[in-house]
Amino acid sequence: MSQHAVHTETLLAHSGRAQKKAGGTVNTPVYRASTLLFPTVDALRSAYGTHHTYGRHGNPTTRALESALCELEGAHGAMLTPSGLSALTCALLATLQPGDHLLMTDSVYDPTRAFCDGALKRLGVATTYYDPTIGDGIRALMRPNTKLVFVESPGSLTFEMQDIPAISQVAHEHGAWVMLDNTWGTPIHFASFRHGVDVSVHAATKYIVGHSDVLMGVILTTEALYPRIRGFYKQLGLTVSPDDAYLALRGLRTLSVRLERHQHNARQVAQWLAAQPEVEQVLYPALPDAPGHALWKRDFTGACGLFAVQLRSMAEQAVTAMLDDMRLFGMGFSWGGFESLILLTHPGNDRTAKPWQGRGPLLRLHVGLENPEDLIADLKAGFDRMRSEPSSVGTT
Ligand SMILES: *Cc1c(COP(=O)(O)O)cnc(C)c1O
């Protein structure tokens, strides 16, 4: 790459293509290898200390993906893991030790919460959950042994935006690190390291892969934390297959065009939803009157296709009548693929710092790359089914 700093779209097309040895192919091929051979004792010795002595430490395909992700988000180092959750648990274990205190956002991805309440607790790490909108009020919760402040913005299911620069400043004043689940922001819409983050973790499963066919996670770090986390990652023996890395690289090439369409479609669907009488609020930070919009506008360069809809109180029957017969919206976990998804969620079960106020059903939508008119027609038919349920008005 030349000295001239190029734009994100150009990086997406050119990053991670340094390995031009294999027959001049545009793409770094799939390197399948467990064993690497060295011609001499000297050659083997000089490979010690690098990450290139054994297949578990990576191969040209995984390194191409790591280097592209570093370049896009501005990280010093990257580590690929078999799922987003394993990236989160590896990064947490690498940074925390018995006796440490962890500050965790109350709107965190639920399996991350389960790890804090399970494994981390057993290992002697204390977790305090905080209101995601706390901002620099986090100061009051810092303890002398607070090692890490974990942020996720917007939050899982409920989409609260966090003031990451304000939180990072307080954390750093207290000698704590900041770790972010940046899956919604993606490596191109939230420049985590410029906003004070020390470790940025992604479920690459979502938009990086982008096609609902691979599970993968990535940990991105600053130079200061890279040796610590890489060393621990190596001890755990985590690795991803070169085939999966190849698919993730293929997905990455179109990240900006896909996200542009996802957010275009999501805006149209969200605006239509906001006008329905059963809808109390659309929780999509990219909409001007949504909670957290000002922070999103200040810190993010774009949005994606994932948001939530808070419905007014109604019987569960009414909402299941809607969901059971959707034609285009699939019902399933995960998101970030090309296809639309819808899910009934229950954030109230998990919150401890700040109870979830919504009384009616909460729907999470992932708006895919279909034509938005067709998606709206599918939703409209769903609302009609909801309305024709006798129990749709005025209960629970
Ligand atoms: C899906 C998801 C994860 C976990 O990723 P997997 O690849 O499914 O393990 C982590 N964080 C967020 C915000 C997610 O949505």
The ligand as an SDF file (V2000), in Angstrom:
LIG
                    3D

 15 15  0  0  0  0  0  0  0  0999 V2000
  -23.7740  -13.4290   17.7990 C   0  0  0  0  0  0  0  0  0  0  0  0
  -23.0620  -12.5500   18.7160 C   0  0  0  0  0  0  0  0  0  0  0  0
  -21.9360  -12.9940   19.4070 C   0  0  0  0  0  0  0  0  0  0  0  0
  -21.4570  -14.4240   19.3500 C   0  0  0  0  0  0  0  0  0  0  0  0
  -21.0280  -14.8420   18.1040 O   0  0  0  0  0  0  0  0  0  0  0  0
  -21.0420  -16.4030   17.7200 P   0  0  0  0  0  0  0  0  0  0  0  0
  -20.1970  -16.4560   16.5100 O   0  0  0  0  0  0  0  0  0  0  0  0
  -22.4600  -16.7780   17.4870 O   0  0  0  0  0  0  0  0  0  0  0  0
  -20.4310  -17.1470   18.8720 O   0  0  0  0  0  0  0  0  0  0  0  0
  -21.2800  -12.0910   20.2140 C   0  0  0  0  0  0  0  0  0  0  0  0
  -21.7090  -10.8230   20.3510 N   0  0  0  0  0  0  0  0  0  0  0  0
  -22.7850  -10.3650   19.7090 C   0  0  0  0  0  0  0  0  0  0  0  0
  -23.2040   -8.9510   19.9040 C   0  0  0  0  0  0  0  0  0  0  0  0
  -23.5080  -11.2160   18.8880 C   0  0  0  0  0  0  0  0  0  0  0  0
  -24.6190  -10.7650   18.2880 O   0  0  0  0  0  0  0  0  0  0  0  0
  1  2  1  0
  2  3  1  0
  2 14  2  0
  3  4  1  0
  3 10  2  0
  4  5  1  0
  5  6  1  0
  6  7  2  0
  6  8  1  0
  6  9  1  0
 10 11  1  0
 11 12  2  0
 12 13  1  0
 12 14  1  0
 14 15  1  0
M  END
$$$$
